[in-house]
Structures are given as C-alpha cells and as structure tokens.
C-alpha cells in the first residue's frame, strides 16, 4: 500500500488557512485521494481539551514551559491517534498548523 502524504497549512490569524484547506481538500478528493483534515492543537478528543486549556484567556498564569508541554502532549496524542494511522492507510492528511506555528 502506498503511504499517505502530510501537508500543513501555516499562517497567522485571518490569512486564509481554512479557505485553503477546504479548496485543497476538494481538489485532492476530485483527484481520487482519501483526505483527512485536522488542526493543531487539536484533532483528537484529548488534544481538543488541551486546546481549550491553551486558548482559555483565564489561564494567563500558565507558564511558558507548561504551555509548551501541553502543546507537545496534544501533538503526541494527535500523531499517535490520528495522523500516523491515516498516513499508514494511504490517506492524505491536511493539517491547519503544525510544528512551524509552535
């Protein structure tokens, strides 16, 4: 079986990442590829909960180190539960942000 591809879409808020993800997903599907769309932080139940913690403005006292560790915990779960299995199946994975944005 052919291994899938992993594409990240990077950019600041309002740069058009979501629009690009939708268009790229449509184009890849029209070319016959199976596509999984996801985001960082997030993508799994646990990673989405960690995303909520990271983006909660009430957590202003969160240290930089704690924020980094939560981010990497979310990424580890995301890779293990969603990204690697999809790539192993031969799917194309489109991810709204990844390591470049961290």
C-alpha positions, 0 to 999 in steps of 0.5 A: 500500500502506498503511504499517505502524504502530510501537508500543513497549512501555516499562517497567522490569524485571518490569512486564509488557512481554512479557505485553503484547506477546504479548496485543497481538500476538494481538489485532492478528493476530485483527484481520487485521494482519501483526505483527512483534515485536522488542526493543531492543537487539536484533532483528537478528543484529548488534544481538543481539551488541551486546546481549550486549556491553551486558548482559555484567556483565564489561564494567563498564569500558565507558564511558558514551559507548561504551555509548551508541554501541553502543546507537545502532549496534544501533538503526541496524542494527535500523531499517535491517534490520528495522523500516523494511522491515516498516513499508514492507510494511504490517506492524505492528511491536511493539517491547519498548523503544525510544528512551524506555528509552535 
